[in-house]
Amino acid sequence: MTVFQDYARYYDLIYRDKDYKGEVDFVISRLAFLHPTARTILDLGCGTGAHAEAFAEAGFPVTGIDLSGPMIKGAKRRRKSLPEDIAKRMVFRRGDARNIRLEGKRFDLAAFLFHSLCYQISDEEVINALATARAHLNPKGVVLFDFWHGPGVLSKPPETREKRVQTDDVIITRISEPSRDAKTNTVVVNYDLSIEDIKTGAVANIKEAHRVRYFFKEEILRFLASAGLTPVEIRPWGGAGEPGADDWNVYCAARAL
Ligand SMILES: C[S@@+](CC[C@H](N)C(=O)[O-])C[C@H]1O[C@@H](n2cnc3c(N)ncnc32)[C@H](O)[C@@H]1O
């Protein structure tokens, strides 16, 4: 895998304004409805562990798995920086959500958050990743993932964006240039980062192309069934009702068939 490598070093800075706690509060609110006694969480595609931290702070033990070595390193660094009573609820391990099996370990929630499932491109990869989530569920366990919603992507196509983040030491400018491939229902997001050292003026560049798949509800239903899951909620992230043509970010909660 060639994504989330050098880019991982700057990931937390780029997303320092992202409301991870708010997202976790939303997931916890769905859990309170779907599985009120849920405690343990498997965070697949956990990245640098920001959701895991918020879950651990809320009292939930979390195991985070990520394919990217640098992202898992970031997650372990995060854990070290936290107070012991929170850090003790967090475990991170490098692994591939498409095939990892944690022997003897089962969870009340298996989640893919912030579009981690969308990095699985072929039907087989998506089904395998969902089957991994399914394989790690306790009885009554829930799978929850968010995804790029096809109708939203088609009605409001992704655009080139620039994001700038500054600290005392560096100025990071990230240009994201998307390009949609209608044949595979994917968008390649070309990230171009420039990192300027404020003291020396030196500039470093990082380029990564991330291919992300968007999904239609009918596909999600088919993939869930193939993975031994049945949907219980497919809704706009943070909202209610059927996802509409304007909804880009949709979540699905499912249970074992
Ligand atoms: C957009 S990032 C989200 C990371 C984290 N959930 C967050 O919210 O910050 C997607 C993550 O999914 C991970 N990922 C993609 N495919 C994966 C796979 N097959 N197995 C494990 N991790 C995967 C990537 O390495 C990356 O860290």
The ligand as a Tripos MOL2 file, in Angstrom:
@<TRIPOS>MOLECULE
LIG
   27    29     1     0     0
SMALL
NO_CHARGES

@<TRIPOS>ATOM
      1 C1         -9.2480    8.3370    5.9970 C.3       1 LIG1
      2 S1         -8.2480    7.3470    7.0230 S.3       1 LIG1
      3 C2         -9.2410    7.2930    8.5100 C.3       1 LIG1
      4 C3         -8.4010    6.9540    9.7140 C.3       1 LIG1
      5 C4         -9.1410    7.0780   11.0480 C.3       1 LIG1
      6 N1        -10.2980    6.2070   11.1000 N.3       1 LIG1
      7 C5         -9.5450    8.5160   11.2960 C.2       1 LIG1
      8 O1        -10.7450    8.7740   11.3600 O.co2     1 LIG1
      9 O2         -8.6590    9.3790   11.4340 O.co2     1 LIG1
     10 C6         -8.4580    5.6910    6.3860 C.3       1 LIG1
     11 C7         -7.6160    4.6790    7.1300 C.3       1 LIG1
     12 O3         -7.9830    3.3600    6.7090 O.3       1 LIG1
     13 C8         -6.8060    2.5900    6.6750 C.3       1 LIG1
     14 N2         -7.0700    1.4190    5.8320 N.ar      1 LIG1
     15 C9         -7.4450    1.4030    4.5330 C.ar      1 LIG1
     16 N3         -7.6060    0.1370    4.1090 N.ar      1 LIG1
     17 C10        -7.3400   -0.6570    5.1700 C.ar      1 LIG1
     18 C11        -7.3370   -2.0560    5.3600 C.ar      1 LIG1
     19 N4         -7.6360   -2.9090    4.3710 N.pl3     1 LIG1
     20 N5         -7.0110   -2.5370    6.5850 N.ar      1 LIG1
     21 C12        -6.7040   -1.6990    7.5980 C.ar      1 LIG1
     22 N6         -6.6800   -0.3570    7.4670 N.ar      1 LIG1
     23 C13        -6.9960    0.1600    6.2730 C.ar      1 LIG1
     24 C14        -5.7600    3.5380    6.1350 C.3       1 LIG1
     25 O4         -4.4420    3.0940    6.3680 O.3       1 LIG1
     26 C15        -6.1180    4.8150    6.8910 C.3       1 LIG1
     27 O5         -5.4400    4.9150    8.1180 O.3       1 LIG1
@<TRIPOS>BOND
     1     1     2 1
     2     2     3 1
     3     2    10 1
     4     3     4 1
     5     4     5 1
     6     5     6 1
     7     5     7 1
     8     7     8 2
     9     7     9 1
    10    10    11 1
    11    11    12 1
    12    11    26 1
    13    12    13 1
    14    13    14 1
    15    13    24 1
    16    14    15 ar
    17    14    23 ar
    18    15    16 ar
    19    16    17 ar
    20    17    18 ar
    21    17    23 ar
    22    18    19 1
    23    18    20 ar
    24    20    21 ar
    25    21    22 ar
    26    22    23 ar
    27    24    25 1
    28    24    26 1
    29    26    27 1
@<TRIPOS>SUBSTRUCTURE
     1 LIG1         1 GROUP 0 **** ****
